[in-house]
Amino acid sequence: MFSPRSTMPWPLIALFTAGYLAPYLLPTTVGRLDAYLPLSPTQAGAIGSALLLSSASAGFLLASRVDRVGPRALARTGLVLAALGYGAAALTTSLYAVIVGAVVGGFGSGTATTVAATGIAGRPDPHRTTTLGLLGVSALAGVVYLTVPHLGPGHGLPLIALALTAVAVWPLTAALPGRNGRSARDLQATAMPPTCTPLPRPRAGVVLAVTMACWSLAQNSLWGVSGRIGLTQAGLSEATVGAVFAVALGAGLLGVVGAGALGTRLGRALPIGAGTAVIAACIVLSASATDLTSFAAGEIAWNTLYPIVLSYVIGLAAALDPRGRWAVLVGSGSSLGTACGPLTGSLLSAHAGFPAMGAVLAVGLLLIAVPMTAVALRTPSPSRALRLTTVKATEQYRPVA
């Protein structure tokens, strides 16, 4: 079990890494499905969307059940599903088996993410824990992008990486609380008045969940076809594209380190609003790339900013409800947008071309940056929220004279 003021909860960070790895490996997963199976780019993108949609459904179904089932049991179930699903999809060339395996594995990834999100939301500084999780997934994804092109052909290598990650994280789940255990979130909940049981800040939470779905859809519409932009429009080899992705994810590591060091000193509104606007410009640059220089510049700048803004949005969702329910629901909204991204990107690029797709996505990002920034402006910082909660709890239970 984890005390709110204990050292870093590495099992939660490992679960976060295992759950988020599938979206990070989306370009190589979809690209290899397209290259080595009898699938069109749109069909391969649809399989990627099915995987991520299954991941999103796990969050929506399990957001309120983590305490009831127990974090340890739920995390282990998710990791088993991920290992079996991705492993089966990697070891067969049957399209139906690949689709079923991807969907099962995606549900497992989403289950792991749900447990991690609820646990991280109960931490006194969820932003710091989230940045460590993003560091882990960015580093691991970078290693995969550098390694996979040199391991030979086949659609299964990225899926094998996902399955092995789930297996590697399994032993760490022994430190998670069981069904009757008391986690950091439980300890915080006991200090809160009973009136806090319903979801707090419902309007802000709904707005953030909806806009986060659109935000993630825009990001992953480009991410899902980035490999094809590099290979076809920019004329690069798979090894070169993989190297660009690895460098981009490495730059993302530096961005996350900077975000973790900065914390919430600038608040959340500025990083979320301004960061999203700059990301929109990066998407336009990457989608219109015709050579190595422009492709690398767009991908590296975009991947540097993406995890920074994502860490602040996840921290904002955690601040809406210390029990972690909004963190899971907003994360599931993000997964839903992520799930629709590969298919959306494939359809837009097929009918309008990559540059036009980038322009459409950029305009959409600029529009949704406004309500996301508004939610951030109206949500107290973690320290202030903790003080307000303490004051309200004291007033609620103050003895009558």
Rosetta blueprint (number, residue, H / E / L):
1 M L
2 F L
3 S L
4 P L
5 R L
6 S L
7 T L
8 M L
9 P L
10 W H
11 P H
12 L H
13 I H
14 A H
15 L H
16 F H
17 T H
18 A H
19 G H
20 Y H
21 L H
22 A H
23 P H
24 Y H
25 L L
26 L H
27 P H
28 T H
29 T H
30 V H
31 G H
32 R H
33 L H
34 D H
35 A H
36 Y H
37 L L
38 P L
39 L L
40 S L
41 P H
42 T H
43 Q H
44 A H
45 G H
46 A H
47 I H
48 G H
49 S H
50 A H
51 L H
52 L H
53 L H
54 S H
55 S H
56 A H
57 S H
58 A H
59 G H
60 F H
61 L H
62 L H
63 A L
64 S L
65 R L
66 V H
67 D H
68 R H
69 V H
70 G L
71 P H
72 R H
73 A H
74 L H
75 A H
76 R H
77 T H
78 G H
79 L H
80 V H
81 L H
82 A H
83 A H
84 L H
85 G H
86 Y H
87 G H
88 A H
89 A H
90 A H
91 L L
92 T L
93 T L
94 S L
95 L H
96 Y H
97 A H
98 V H
99 I H
100 V H
101 G H
102 A H
103 V H
104 V H
105 G H
106 G H
107 F H
108 G H
109 S H
110 G H
111 T H
112 A H
113 T H
114 T H
115 V H
116 A H
117 A H
118 T H
119 G H
120 I H
121 A H
122 G L
123 R L
124 P L
125 D L
126 P H
127 H H
128 R H
129 T H
130 T H
131 T H
132 L H
133 G H
134 L H
135 L H
136 G H
137 V H
138 S H
139 A H
140 L H
141 A H
142 G H
143 V H
144 V H
145 Y H
146 L H
147 T H
148 V H
149 P H
150 H H
151 L L
152 G L
153 P L
154 G L
155 H L
156 G L
157 L H
158 P H
159 L H
160 I H
161 A H
162 L H
163 A H
164 L H
165 T H
166 A H
167 V H
168 A H
169 V H
170 W H
171 P H
172 L H
173 T H
174 A H
175 A H
176 L L
177 P L
178 G L
179 R L
180 N L
181 G L
182 R L
183 S L
184 A H
185 R H
186 D H
187 L H
188 Q H
189 A H
190 T H
191 A L
192 M L
193 P L
194 P H
195 T H
196 C H
197 T L
198 P L
199 L L
200 P L
201 R L
202 P H
203 R H
204 A H
205 G H
206 V H
207 V H
208 L H
209 A H
210 V H
211 T H
212 M H
213 A H
214 C H
215 W H
216 S H
217 L H
218 A H
219 Q H
220 N H
221 S H
222 L H
223 W H
224 G L
225 V L
226 S H
227 G H
228 R H
229 I H
230 G H
231 L H
232 T H
233 Q H
234 A L
235 G L
236 L L
237 S L
238 E H
239 A H
240 T H
241 V H
242 G H
243 A H
244 V H
245 F H
246 A H
247 V H
248 A H
249 L H
250 G H
251 A H
252 G H
253 L H
254 L H
255 G H
256 V H
257 V H
258 G H
259 A H
260 G H
261 A H
262 L H
263 G L
264 T L
265 R L
266 L L
267 G L
268 R L
269 A H
270 L H
271 P H
272 I H
273 G H
274 A H
275 G H
276 T H
277 A H
278 V H
279 I H
280 A H
281 A H
282 C H
283 I H
284 V H
285 L H
286 S H
287 A H
288 S L
289 A L
290 T L
291 D L
292 L H
293 T H
294 S H
295 F H
296 A H
297 A H
298 G H
299 E H
300 I H
301 A H
302 W H
303 N H
304 T H
305 L H
306 Y H
307 P H
308 I H
309 V H
310 L H
311 S H
312 Y H
313 V H
314 I H
315 G H
316 L H
317 A H
318 A H
319 A H
320 L H
321 D L
322 P L
323 R L
324 G L
325 R H
326 W H
327 A H
328 V H
329 L H
330 V H
331 G H
332 S H
333 G H
334 S H
335 S H
336 L H
337 G H
338 T H
339 A H
340 C H
341 G H
342 P H
343 L H
344 T H
345 G H
346 S H
347 L H
348 L H
349 S H
350 A H
351 H H
352 A H
353 G L
354 F H
355 P H
356 A H
357 M H
358 G H
359 A H
360 V H
361 L H
362 A H
363 V H
364 G H
365 L H
366 L H
367 L H
368 I H
369 A H
370 V H
371 P H
372 M H
373 T H
374 A H
375 V H
376 A H
377 L H
378 R H
379 T L
380 P L
381 S L
382 P H
383 S H
384 R H
385 A H
386 L H
387 R H
388 L H
389 T H
390 T H
391 V H
392 K H
393 A H
394 T H
395 E H
396 Q H
397 Y L
398 R L
399 P L
400 V L
401 A L
